[in-house]
Amino acid sequence: MRDEKIVREEICEIGRRMYGRRMVAANDGNISVRLSEDEMICTPTGVSKGFMKPEQLCKLDLSGKALEMSEGFGPSSEVKMHLRVYQKRPDITAVVHAHPIFATGFAVMGRALDVPLMPEVIVNFGKVPLAPYGTPSTAEIPDAIEPYLADYQAILLESHGALTWAKDLQTAYMKMESVEFYAELLYRTTQLGGPRELSEEKLERLYRVIGKRE
């Protein structure tokens, strides 16, 4: 089991980074870390990610039952997404949900990030698929993301935002930064006349290199 005090402080630090990079506005977004096989810490509803305090965070079990929370600081209804990730991916210990401007723009347009622009994108993600729209606060969103959890590291949520997950919080957050970089790069190259995609030959050579590294 991880040190809960350290986890709470780390979540608040990542929240400040997200807010500082305009990945969230006002009280948007949510972050969670799995403490143990049966417990998790998540951000509260109605609190800006840039100004959270460790004692405001909520402790839940993996069924979503509240185990510990300060008065007036309940978990976000979007924690259902996080719970589904942990239930289906026992190797994952951190989930980040945000509304970064460029990535969310593609999500609102209903477009996945699936153009092979540069090697780093291929190595990091392959592609970032688009999960179909789900009504907020319902099981529709967890149901929509479930088919993508086994094979991807990040997804866009149609008309909503982005979701990333990893084996630690720093990596999950960095994946969100990478998703936003990918989205902005695709947007800007489109404004310049359209990106020059990597050819099939270049992709095949890259896949061989990645395979050798594995």
C-alpha positions as CSV (number, residue, x, y, z in Angstrom):
1,M,0.0,0.0,0.0
2,R,1.3,3.4,-0.9
3,D,1.9,6.2,1.6
4,E,-1.4,8.1,1.6
5,K,0.0,11.4,2.7
6,I,2.5,11.4,-0.2
7,V,-0.3,10.4,-2.7
8,R,-2.5,13.2,-1.6
9,E,0.3,15.8,-2.0
10,E,1.2,14.4,-5.4
11,I,-2.4,14.6,-6.6
12,C,-2.6,18.3,-5.5
13,E,0.7,19.0,-7.3
14,I,-0.5,17.4,-10.5
15,G,-3.7,19.4,-10.2
16,R,-1.7,22.6,-10.0
17,R,0.2,21.6,-13.2
18,M,-3.0,20.8,-15.0
19,Y,-4.5,24.2,-14.0
20,G,-1.4,26.1,-14.9
21,R,-1.2,24.5,-18.4
22,R,-4.9,25.3,-19.0
23,M,-5.8,21.7,-19.2
24,V,-8.8,22.4,-17.0
25,A,-10.9,25.5,-16.3
26,A,-12.7,26.4,-13.1
27,N,-13.6,23.1,-11.3
28,D,-13.2,20.8,-14.4
29,G,-11.3,17.6,-14.5
30,N,-10.4,14.9,-12.0
31,I,-7.5,12.8,-10.8
32,S,-7.2,9.5,-8.9
33,V,-4.6,7.2,-7.6
34,R,-5.1,3.6,-6.4
35,L,-3.7,3.2,-2.9
36,S,-4.0,-0.5,-2.7
37,E,-6.0,-3.4,-4.2
38,D,-9.2,-2.1,-2.6
39,E,-8.8,1.7,-2.0
40,M,-8.2,4.8,-4.0
41,I,-7.8,8.6,-3.5
42,C,-9.6,11.0,-5.9
43,T,-10.2,14.7,-6.3
44,P,-13.4,16.2,-4.9
45,T,-16.2,17.8,-6.9
46,G,-16.6,21.5,-7.0
47,V,-12.9,22.4,-6.3
48,S,-10.5,23.9,-8.8
49,K,-7.6,21.5,-9.5
50,G,-5.2,24.5,-9.1
51,F,-6.2,25.1,-5.5
52,M,-6.8,21.7,-3.9
53,K,-5.6,20.8,-0.4
54,P,-4.6,17.3,0.6
55,E,-7.4,17.0,3.2
56,Q,-10.1,17.8,0.6
57,L,-9.4,14.7,-1.3
58,C,-11.7,11.7,-1.0
59,K,-10.9,8.0,-0.2
60,L,-13.1,5.4,-1.8
61,D,-13.2,1.7,-2.2
62,L,-13.2,0.3,-5.7
63,S,-17.0,-0.1,-5.7
64,G,-17.2,3.7,-5.3
65,K,-18.2,3.7,-1.6
66,A,-16.9,6.6,0.3
67,L,-14.5,5.6,3.1
68,E,-13.2,9.0,4.1
69,M,-13.9,12.6,3.0
70,S,-14.1,16.0,4.6
71,E,-17.5,17.6,5.2
72,G,-18.6,19.3,2.0
73,F,-16.1,17.6,-0.3
74,G,-17.7,14.6,-2.0
75,P,-16.2,12.7,-4.9
76,S,-17.0,13.8,-8.5
77,S,-19.7,11.8,-10.3
78,E,-17.1,11.2,-13.0
79,V,-15.2,8.9,-10.7
80,K,-17.1,6.1,-12.4
81,M,-14.6,6.4,-15.3
82,H,-11.7,5.9,-12.9
83,L,-13.3,3.0,-11.2
84,R,-13.9,1.2,-14.5
85,V,-10.2,1.6,-15.4
86,Y,-9.1,0.1,-12.1
87,Q,-11.6,-2.7,-12.3
88,K,-10.6,-3.7,-15.8
89,R,-6.8,-2.9,-15.6
90,P,-5.5,-4.1,-12.2
91,D,-2.0,-3.1,-13.3
92,I,-3.0,0.6,-13.5
93,T,-2.7,2.8,-10.4
94,A,-3.4,6.4,-11.7
95,V,-6.1,8.0,-13.9
96,V,-6.2,11.6,-15.2
97,H,-9.2,13.3,-16.8
98,A,-8.9,16.8,-18.3
99,H,-10.2,19.2,-20.9
100,P,-7.0,20.4,-22.7
101,I,-8.0,22.9,-25.4
102,F,-6.7,21.2,-28.6
103,A,-7.5,17.6,-27.6
104,T,-11.0,18.6,-26.5
105,G,-11.4,20.5,-29.8
106,F,-10.9,17.2,-31.6
107,A,-13.2,15.4,-29.2
108,V,-15.9,18.0,-29.8
109,M,-15.5,17.6,-33.5
110,G,-15.8,13.8,-33.1
111,R,-12.3,13.1,-34.4
112,A,-9.8,10.6,-33.1
113,L,-6.1,11.5,-33.1
114,D,-5.0,8.8,-35.6
115,V,-2.7,10.6,-38.1
116,P,0.9,9.2,-38.0
117,L,2.8,12.5,-37.7
118,M,6.1,11.7,-36.1
119,P,7.9,8.8,-34.4
120,E,7.4,10.0,-30.8
121,V,3.6,9.9,-31.4
122,I,3.7,6.4,-32.7
123,V,6.0,5.2,-29.8
124,N,3.9,6.9,-27.1
125,F,0.4,6.1,-28.4
126,G,0.1,4.5,-31.8
127,K,-3.1,6.5,-31.9
128,V,-5.6,8.1,-29.5
129,P,-9.1,6.7,-30.3
130,L,-12.4,8.5,-29.8
131,A,-14.8,6.9,-27.3
132,P,-18.5,7.5,-28.3
133,Y,-20.5,10.1,-26.4
134,G,-21.9,9.2,-23.0
135,T,-24.2,11.2,-20.7
136,P,-22.1,12.7,-17.8
137,S,-22.6,11.1,-14.4
138,T,-24.1,7.9,-15.8
139,A,-22.6,4.5,-16.6
140,E,-22.7,5.4,-20.3
141,I,-19.2,6.9,-20.1
142,P,-17.5,4.0,-18.3
143,D,-19.3,1.7,-20.8
144,A,-18.0,3.8,-23.7
145,I,-14.4,3.7,-22.6
146,E,-14.2,0.0,-21.6
147,P,-13.5,-1.4,-25.1
148,Y,-10.4,0.8,-25.3
149,L,-8.8,0.1,-22.0
150,A,-6.8,-3.0,-22.9
151,D,-5.1,-1.8,-26.0
152,Y,-4.6,2.0,-25.5
153,Q,-3.0,4.4,-23.0
154,A,-5.2,7.4,-23.7
155,I,-8.6,8.2,-25.3
156,L,-10.7,11.2,-26.3
157,L,-14.2,11.3,-25.0
158,E,-16.6,12.6,-27.6
159,S,-17.8,16.1,-26.8
160,H,-16.1,15.9,-23.4
161,G,-12.3,15.8,-23.1
162,A,-9.5,13.3,-22.7
163,L,-8.6,10.4,-20.3
164,T,-5.2,8.9,-19.6
165,W,-4.0,6.1,-17.3
166,A,-0.7,4.6,-16.3
167,K,1.1,2.7,-13.6
168,D,1.9,5.9,-11.7
169,L,0.5,9.4,-11.5
170,Q,3.4,11.3,-13.1
171,T,3.3,9.0,-16.2
172,A,-0.5,9.4,-16.4
173,Y,-0.2,13.2,-16.3
174,M,2.7,13.2,-18.9
175,K,0.5,11.1,-21.2
176,M,-2.1,13.9,-21.0
177,E,0.6,16.5,-21.9
178,S,1.6,14.3,-24.9
179,V,-2.0,13.9,-26.0
180,E,-2.4,17.7,-26.0
181,F,0.9,18.2,-27.9
182,Y,-0.3,15.6,-30.5
183,A,-3.6,17.4,-30.9
184,E,-2.0,20.9,-31.2
185,L,0.6,19.6,-33.7
186,L,-2.2,18.0,-35.8
187,Y,-4.2,21.2,-35.7
188,R,-1.4,23.5,-36.6
189,T,0.0,21.4,-39.4
190,T,-3.5,21.3,-40.8
191,Q,-3.6,25.1,-40.9
192,L,-0.3,25.0,-42.8
193,G,-1.9,22.9,-45.5
194,G,-2.0,19.4,-44.0
195,P,0.5,17.2,-42.2
196,R,3.0,15.0,-44.1
197,E,2.2,11.6,-42.7
198,L,4.8,8.9,-42.2
199,S,4.8,6.5,-45.1
200,E,4.0,2.8,-44.7
201,E,7.6,2.0,-45.2
202,K,8.7,4.4,-42.5
203,L,6.0,3.1,-40.1
204,E,7.1,-0.5,-40.8
205,R,10.7,0.3,-40.0
206,L,9.6,2.1,-36.8
207,Y,7.5,-0.8,-35.7
208,R,10.5,-3.1,-36.2
209,V,12.7,-0.9,-34.0
210,I,10.1,-0.7,-31.3
211,G,9.8,-4.4,-31.4
212,K,13.5,-4.8,-31.0
213,R,13.5,-2.5,-28.0
214,E,10.8,-4.5,-26.4
